[in-house]
Amino acid sequence: MLDQLHDYRRIALEELAVVADAATLEAWYRAHLAPSGKATGWKRNIGKLPVAERKGFGQSVNEVTAELEKAFQLHKRRIDLLELEKRILAEATDVTLPARGVARGGHHPVTLALREVIGVFEQMGFVVYESPHVELDELNFELLNMPPDHPARDMQDTFYVDDDVVLRTHTSSGQVRAMRQLCPGPVRVILPGLCYRHENITPRSEIQFHQIEGLLVGPEVRLSDLKGVLLKFARALFGPNQAIRMRGSYFPFTEPSCEVDIRCTLCGGNGCRVCKQSGWLELLGAGLVHPVVLRNGGYDPTQVRGIAFGMGIERLVLLRHGIDDIRLIFQNDLRFLRQFA
Ligand SMILES: [Zn+2]
């Protein structure tokens, strides 16, 4: 009987030695050490022995059981480590894998153009002045030398919020605000932003568009400053050999007023479809600030003069990229916008 016990011990330990995973280990435990297992079974055999042998054999069974129990605990620790290692490997991140590309957005072409234009004027010492989009009729029209019955109001189809309040039709609405804030000091500001007009939406007109307005007021300011500033601006944007020309025009808030053209960027002045064979492209409107407007801003027109100019940003974008439909700018079609990213 004792020999059989030792054979059993050997076989059980051999079986345990080759167990390599938690499930098999669990099965081994149930087969041997659980209450219904073989090791426990040996204890039941003790009673079948002659009384004299019972004590000695019982001791041997206890020793074997204790040894198996100890071997099981040792092996279990080994298996636990193996299982942990397997899990770590399965969950691990391979840091040598190439990264997924990050989808990056881009700026809207109008934002890009605004930033570029603002940058050029900032180099000349202008600072950005923000004024409200919803504006008093007084600031949008009246103080700019356009009283209620003025025919020039018909040039701008206006969204009225009520009798006295409008959506600004041009960034010029900020001129008097800026002057009143900075008076009696000099003014050198640019006023960028959205403007609104009650227009039909066509390839050439939109109900919203961006303008950038420039205003320079001081005792030494004269018309030649206007030409200098605008020539520098045109050359910064369209190249060092760019030429401009000034043509007489009419705006209620400047006197004299002019339209400023740049030499056609496509044909270099020889005449093409875009410049309608004239060799020139319309860029902006400008002039000396009207004395009435200066007075409304708090200045004495006999002591100071001012220059003002205003241009459409969308028009710049269309010109520079050869786009012939302004509606594309506001449709937010990603196929269009991605070309500028
Ligand atoms: Zn041309």
Boltz pocket constraint, residues with backbone or C-beta under 6 A from the ligand:
constraints:
  - pocket:
      binder: B
      contacts: [[A, 264], [A, 265], [A, 266], [A, 267], [A, 268], [A, 269], [A, 270], [A, 271], [A, 272], [A, 273], [A, 274], [A, 275], [A, 276], [A, 277], [A, 279], [A, 280]]
      max_distance: 6.0
